[in-house]
Amino acid sequence: MRWTVLSSDALIFFPAVVYFIVVHYNQPSRSHKSELLWHTAVLLLSPCLILIDHGHFQFNCISLGFSVGAVAAILSGKDLVGSVLYCLALNHKQ
C-alpha cells in the first residue's frame, strides 16, 4: 500500500467514522454500548475499501470519509457543516 492512501485514511476516513459512531451512540434510543467497538471495526475494516481503495490507489476513502462526516454532522444537528462536507465529497474526484 502506498503511504498516501494510508495517510488519507488516517486523516479523513478514520476520524469521520469515529465521529459517526460517537454521534450514533449518543442518541437516546441507543442503549447497546457493548457494540461500539464491533461497529467501529466493521466500518474501518471493510473488505471493499481495503481491496479496491488500497489495492488500486483510488483515494475513495477521502470521498467516503467526507460523506460519513456529513451524515454524522446532519445527525448531530450541524446542517451547515454537513452540507460543506457533502459538497467536498461530491467534488473530491473532480
N, C-alpha and C positions, 0 to 999 in steps of 0.2 A: 504494500500500500504506500501511496505517496504521502509525505508528511503534510502536504497542503490540504488533502482531504481529511486527514485526522485532525488537523488544527481547526478546520471549519466545523467539524463535528463538535469539538471541544468548546469552541467559541459561540456557536449559534444553536446547534441542534440539542445538545445536552442540557443547557440552561433552559431552553424552551420547554423541553419535556418535563424537567423538574418543576418549572413554573406551572405547567398544566396540571401535574399531579397534585401540587400544593393547592391550587385553586379548586380542583375537582374534589379533593378530600376535605376542604374547608366548608363545603356546602352542608347545610343542616341535615339533609336527607342521607348523607353518607355516614355510616357507623362502623364499617369494617376497616379499621386502621391496619389490621394484620395483612391485608392485601396490598398495602402501599409498596413494599419492596418488589413484590411479584409483578405488579403493573408497570413499575418503572423499568424493571429488567426486560419485560416483554416489549416495551416500546423502544428501548435503546438497543436491544439485540435482535432486531427484526432481520430475518434472513434475506428478505428482499432488498433492504437497504444495504446490507453488508455485501451481498453478491453483486448487485447492479452498481450501486454508487461507488463502493470501494474497489470493485473489480475493474470498472471501466472509467474511473475518474470523472464521473459525470457531475459532481458537485450538487446533486439533487438534495442533499441534506440541508443545504442553505435555504432553498425554497421551502422544504418541508418544515424546517425549524421556524421560519417566519410564519408559516401557516399555523403551526401548532401554537406559537406565541400569540397569534391573532385570535385564535379560538379561546385561549386562556384569558386574554385581555377582555374579550367580549363577555365571557362568563363572569369575570370579576367586576364588570360594570365600567370598564375603561374603554369606551367606544372609540375615542379618537386614536388611542394607542393601537387598538385592534385594527382600525382602518389603515393606519400607516403601515403596520406590519403586513397586512394583507396586500397592500399595493406594492410593498417591497418584494413579497413572494411572487406576485404576478410579473413584475418587471425584472426579476433577477437574471433570467436567461436571455433577455433582450439585449 
